[in-house]
Amino acid sequence: MSKPLDKKAVGGDLLIPAAAVGFTIYYFWTIWDSPWTAQVNAFLVGTILIILVAIFITRTVLAVRRGSASLRIGNLLAPRELLLTRLGLLITTLGYVIVIQWAGFTLTTCLFLLSAMLILNRGRNLGIVALLSAGLALFGYLLFIVSFDTRFPRGPFEQFMQSLFGNGF
């Protein structure tokens, strides 16, 4: 039998599945009053996600019971040189969630993508990153707001586009 320090630390691997289940439950709760087609799709995707998480947790529990793994967090914060990058992405993500209500989907998405890509590539290629961020945000606007008429938050950009093109855009 291996020593406890030789066991693979899998506790940190459970954070994302736990967050996925929490998000799925929240998602189920928010679509409760939506049209039945949205509910069916949400429950289908959410159920698949929960089943996959259950399989992952079962495999993890079996590995711990066999003694080949432990629930220690292990190197969750390693490598240390990426801590600032991870923290920057976390702050950027939290900022996105907070700001989207006021700045709207398109503008906030553009700023989030710009920030995240600059953090990940250490500030290089600002022009390309800015064009890519703006293009992806505009594509998201056209797909989700114009085409699908989703209930994403409308901000200054969306209001400007509606005043410019009317209800057709």
Summary of the structure (lengths in Angstrom):
residues: 169
radius of gyration: 20.8
end to end distance: 65.6
largest distance: 70.7
contacts: 425
relative contact order: 0.10
helix: 76%
strand: 2%
